[in-house]
Amino acid sequence: LFNNISYYLLFLIDPQVHTSLTWPLYDTKVERAFRSELSTFISDYAAKGLLTDVRPSYLVHPSCFKVSVLMYQLSVLAV
């Protein structure tokens, strides 16, 4: 669910980045590539001061508070 929501929010935030993302996620290798691309996007926007930077390992099992804050920030950017 996290991957689907983040994929949709990236579509709303930056359509050019969205088109370069690996999708659909049909196996673990593709999921790993998507998380890597998502991590790069987060780092780029964190450098601009728009998002809080999170560790890439948080994206594997996204159930911590920092990821919840990240999802909130992504949804604010999407609006």
C-alpha positions as CSV (number, residue, x, y, z in Angstrom):
1,L,0.0,0.0,0.0
2,F,2.9,2.4,0.8
3,N,4.4,1.9,-2.6
4,N,1.1,2.5,-4.4
5,I,0.3,5.7,-2.4
6,S,3.8,7.1,-2.8
7,Y,3.8,6.3,-6.6
8,Y,0.5,8.2,-6.9
9,L,1.7,11.2,-4.9
10,L,4.9,11.4,-7.0
11,F,2.7,11.6,-10.0
12,L,1.0,14.6,-8.5
13,I,4.2,16.3,-7.3
14,D,6.5,15.8,-10.3
15,P,5.1,14.0,-13.4
16,Q,8.6,13.9,-15.0
17,V,10.1,11.9,-12.2
18,H,6.9,9.8,-12.1
19,T,7.4,8.6,-15.7
20,S,11.0,7.5,-14.9
21,L,10.0,5.3,-12.0
22,T,10.1,1.6,-12.2
23,W,6.5,0.3,-12.2
24,P,4.5,-2.0,-11.9
25,L,6.1,-3.8,-8.9
26,Y,5.9,-7.5,-9.8
27,D,8.9,-8.9,-7.9
28,T,11.3,-8.0,-5.2
29,K,14.0,-6.8,-7.6
30,V,11.6,-4.2,-9.1
31,E,10.5,-3.2,-5.6
32,R,14.1,-2.7,-4.6
33,A,14.7,-0.5,-7.7
34,F,11.5,1.5,-6.9
35,R,12.6,2.1,-3.3
36,S,16.0,3.2,-4.5
37,E,14.4,5.7,-7.0
38,L,12.0,6.9,-4.3
39,S,14.9,7.4,-1.9
40,T,16.7,9.5,-4.5
41,F,13.6,11.6,-5.0
42,I,13.3,12.1,-1.2
43,S,16.9,13.1,-0.9
44,D,16.6,15.6,-3.8
45,Y,13.6,17.2,-2.2
46,A,15.1,17.1,1.2
47,A,18.1,19.1,-0.2
48,K,15.7,21.7,-1.4
49,G,14.1,21.8,2.1
50,L,10.7,20.5,1.0
51,L,10.9,17.1,2.7
52,T,12.4,15.5,5.8
53,D,15.2,13.1,4.7
54,V,14.7,9.5,5.8
55,R,17.0,6.5,5.7
56,P,16.4,4.2,2.7
57,S,16.0,1.3,5.1
58,Y,12.8,2.9,6.5
59,L,11.2,2.4,3.1
60,V,11.6,-1.4,3.2
61,H,9.1,-1.7,6.2
62,P,7.4,1.7,6.3
63,S,5.8,1.6,9.7
64,C,7.7,4.2,11.7
65,F,6.7,7.7,12.7
66,K,9.3,9.3,10.3
67,V,7.6,7.6,7.3
68,S,4.2,8.8,8.5
69,V,5.6,12.3,8.6
70,L,7.1,11.8,5.1
71,M,3.8,10.6,3.7
72,Y,2.1,13.7,5.2
73,Q,4.7,16.0,3.7
74,L,4.3,14.3,0.3
75,S,0.5,14.7,0.5
76,V,1.0,18.4,1.3
77,L,3.3,18.9,-1.7
78,A,0.7,17.1,-3.9
79,V,-2.0,19.5,-3.1
